């Protein structure tokens, strides 16, 4: 059966694994998911990641990050644009997450990037998700 929203599945797998305190999570790979994963790594939400091959398919193995107290670093993941209702914003309307403590991830004409990067480059695009 085909999946209707692979990005929502990606976010849900990370959310569920972090709530269950798993050290890692494997997610079917795509270019868009790799871009989001790179942003999560650069922004310090995950420990690391690597691309693995299993039974002829590529997967992203994400190493989840936890605080010394055992609490997950990722407090929340929220899908914004979805297949039934796409959300596009201009360069001046990019939302801020928890007054700048979180990250907005956008798909722009120059690739997947954070809201701060898109603002700096003067780009708008599709708001994929918020992470805090």
C-alpha positions in Angstrom: 0.0 0.0 0.0 1.3 3.4 -0.8 1.8 6.1 1.8 -0.1 9.3 1.3 2.2 11.5 3.5 5.8 10.3 3.9 6.9 13.4 5.8 4.2 12.9 8.4 5.3 9.3 8.7 8.9 10.5 9.1 8.0 12.9 11.9 5.7 10.3 13.6 8.5 7.7 13.7 10.9 10.1 15.3 8.3 11.3 17.8 7.3 7.7 18.8 10.9 6.6 19.1 11.9 9.5 21.3 8.9 9.0 23.6 9.8 5.3 23.9 13.4 6.3 24.7 14.8 4.3 21.7 18.5 5.1 20.9 17.8 5.1 17.2 15.1 4.9 14.5 15.3 3.7 10.9 13.2 5.5 8.3 12.9 4.8 4.5 15.1 7.3 2.7 14.2 10.0 0.2 16.0 13.2 -0.8 13.5 15.4 1.1 13.8 13.3 4.3 17.6 13.5 4.0 17.4 17.3 3.8 15.2 17.4 6.9 17.5 15.1 8.7 20.5 17.2 7.9 18.7 20.3 9.3 17.8 18.3 12.5 21.5 17.4 12.9 22.8 20.9 12.2 20.3 22.4 14.7 21.3 19.9 17.4 18.0 18.0 17.7 19.6 14.6 16.9 22.9 13.0 17.8 23.7 11.9 14.2 22.5 9.9 11.2 23.7 7.7 8.4 22.3 6.1 5.3 22.1 2.3 5.5 21.0 -0.3 3.0 18.7 -3.2 4.1 17.2 -5.7 1.7 18.0 -3.5 -1.3 16.4 -0.4 0.1 18.0 2.7 1.5 17.1 3.9 5.1 18.1 6.8 7.2 19.3 5.6 10.6 18.8 8.5 13.0 20.5 8.5 16.4 18.2 10.3 18.8 19.6 12.8 21.3 18.7 12.9 25.0 19.5 15.3 27.9 21.5 14.0 30.9 18.2 13.7 32.7 16.9 11.3 30.1 14.4 13.7 28.5 14.4 13.8 24.7 15.9 16.9 23.1 13.1 17.0 20.6 10.1 18.2 22.6 7.7 18.4 19.7 7.3 17.9 16.0 4.4 19.4 14.0 3.5 18.8 10.4 2.2 22.0 8.9 1.7 21.6 5.1 0.0 18.3 4.2 -1.2 16.7 1.0 -4.7 17.9 1.5 -3.8 21.4 2.5 -0.5 22.9 1.4 0.8 25.9 3.3 3.0 28.3 1.4 4.5 31.5 2.8 6.3 34.5 1.3 9.7 35.6 2.5 8.1 38.1 5.0 5.6 35.7 6.5 7.9 32.8 7.7 6.6 31.7 11.1 8.7 31.6 14.2 8.5 28.6 16.5 8.2 29.3 20.2 9.6 32.8 19.8 12.8 31.5 18.0 13.6 28.5 20.2 12.3 26.1 17.7 12.9 25.7 14.0 10.6 26.0 11.0 11.6 23.8 8.0 10.7 24.9 4.5 11.0 23.5 1.1 12.1 26.3 -1.2 13.3 26.7 -4.8 16.9 26.4 -3.4 16.2 23.2 -1.4 15.1 22.3 2.1 16.2 24.9 4.7 15.3 26.5 8.0 13.1 29.6 8.2 16.1 31.7 9.3 18.1 30.6 6.2 15.1 31.3 4.0 14.7 34.8 5.5 18.4 35.5 5.1 18.2 34.5 1.4 14.9 36.3 0.8 13.0 33.1 -0.1 9.6 31.8 0.7 8.2 28.3 0.2 6.2 25.4 1.5 6.3 25.2 5.3 6.9 21.5 5.9 7.1 21.3 9.7 8.0 22.9 13.0 10.5 21.3 15.5 11.1 22.4 19.1 
